[in-house]
């Protein structure tokens, strides 16, 4: 049996992140750790150590689908593994992230007012106002938190669905962060 490391329990981080954001949207900013750290590791280390060891979401899917048997454990479809789908999903995901940044800019510039809601699956606006008291932070800070939390929650829902339908870590095959870090590693290691 392999010795457990502290990072083997980062699946708890995924649960804590979503729970904190459910009660106070400003905790959504903590999700930036999952955006920045993988990129730094890929740029500096030239590897996907984050994905393989530190990704709490991947660990959570492995736990739910593997140990708790919530996965059908079927092979991930070939189209989902394909380069065109992975990079297409990355582009789509980055466009949705750009939209979050743009909405934040609109609120910061006074061109729009704060929307205390999140968007599930990029289309369904869900009221989320109980999680924020206006005036505590600038509206643009809260707007980014609402948008980013919606993006993180949407990707978690997609991950849970593909985990249930296919292998536990099927999300990891086309995860935008994984695709980005893989691209960075290929470019860095080519030099």
N, C-alpha and C positions, 0 to 999 in steps of 0.2 A: 504494500500500500504506500502511495506517495505521501510524503510529509506535506502537511497543509501549511500554506504561507498566509500572511495577513491579507494579501490581495485575492485569495481564494474566496473571500467573504464580501467582495465588492458588490455582489448581487443585492445585498442589503441596501447599498447606496441607491440603486434604482428605485426600490420601494420607498425609501425615505424621501428621495427627491420628489416623487409624484405626490406623496402624502403632504409634504411641506407646502408644495405649490397649490394643493387643494385648499389649504387653510389660509395661506398668505402668498399671493402671486409673486411677490418680490423674490421669493426663494427660487423662482424660475431662472434667475441670473446665475445660480450655481451650475446650471446645465452647461454654461460656457466652458467649464472645466473639461467636459466630454468633447468639446469642439477643439479647444486649444491644445490640450496635452497630447492627443494622438498626432497632431500635426508637428508639434515640437519633437516628439520621439521619432517620427518618420524623417524629419529634416536632419536632426542631429545624429540619430542612431542608424538611420537607413534601414529600419526594420518596422515590422508591425507588432512590436512587443505590447503595445497598448491593447490591440485587438485580441491578442493571444493570452494576455495575462490580466489586464486591468479593466476590461470592458464589463461593467456591472450588468448591462443589458444582456449581453451575450451569455454571461453566467446565469442570469435569471431565466433566460429561455432554456438553457441547458438543464437547469434545476427543474423547471416546470415540465418540460417535455421529456426529460430523461428520468430523473429520480422519481418525480411525481406522475410519470406516465400520461401526461396530458397531450402527447403528440401521437399522431398515427404512425410516425417514423417511416414515412414513405420517402422515396428519393425526391430530391428537389428537381422540378422540371427543367429540362435543358434550356428552354427559352429564358428562365429566370437566372440561369448561370451565365448566359451568353454575354459577350462584351457589349453588344448593342443595347441590351436591356439595362445592364449595370451602369453604363455611361449615360444612357438615356434617363434613367432614374436619378442619377447624380445631377444631371442638368436640370431636370424638373425640380428636384429638391432644392437646388441652389436658387432657382427662380422663385420658389416659395419663400426661401430665406431672404432673398433680395426684396420681396414684397413686404416682409416683416420690417426690414430696415427702412424701406420707403415709407411705410405707414408711421414708423417711429419718427422719421424726418418730418412728415407732414404735421404731426402733433407738436414736435419741437419748434417748427417754424410758424405755428399758429394757423396753418392751412387746414387743419382738421382738429376735432376734439377727441379726447380720450374715449376709446370704446372698451368698456369693462366686460369684454367677452373674449372667448377663445373660439377658434375655428377648428372643428374636428373634421378630419379628412379633407381639409382645405376648402370646404364648402358649407358645412353646417355650423352656424353661429350659435354658440351656447353661452347664455348669460353666466357670468362668473364674478359679478360685482361684489359678492360677500367677502371676497378674498383681498380687498384693497380699500383703504380709507384715503380718499383724495386729500391732497395737501401735505401728506407726509413726505413724498418724493415729488420731483417734477413730473408732470404728466407724461413726458416722453419716456422717462425711465420705466414708468408703469406700462406704457403702451408696448414697449419692447418686451417686457416680461409677459404680458398677455399673449403677444404674437409668438414668442419663443416657446412658451409653455404649450401652446396649441400645436406647434410644430413637433415638439418632443412627444406629446401625448399621441398625436397622429401616427408618428413613426412607431411608437410602442404598440399601438393597436394593430398596425400592419404586421409588426413582428410577431405578435401573439397569434394572429390569424394564420400566418405561414408556418409558425411553430406547431400549431394544432394540426394543420393539414399535411405538413411534410416533416422533415427532420427538425429536431429542436432548435438548431442554430441556422435554419434556412435564411433568416433575416440577414445574417452575417455575410451571406453570399453576395447580396446587392446593397448592403448598408452603404449609404453615401460617404460616411467617414472612412470606412474600410476601402472603398474604391479610391477615394482621394489619397489616403496614406499609401495604398499600393502603387498608385501612379507616382507619388513623390519618391518612393523607394526605388522604383524602376529608373526614374530619371537620375536620382542621386547615385545609384550603384552602377549606372552606365558610364559615369565619369570615371 
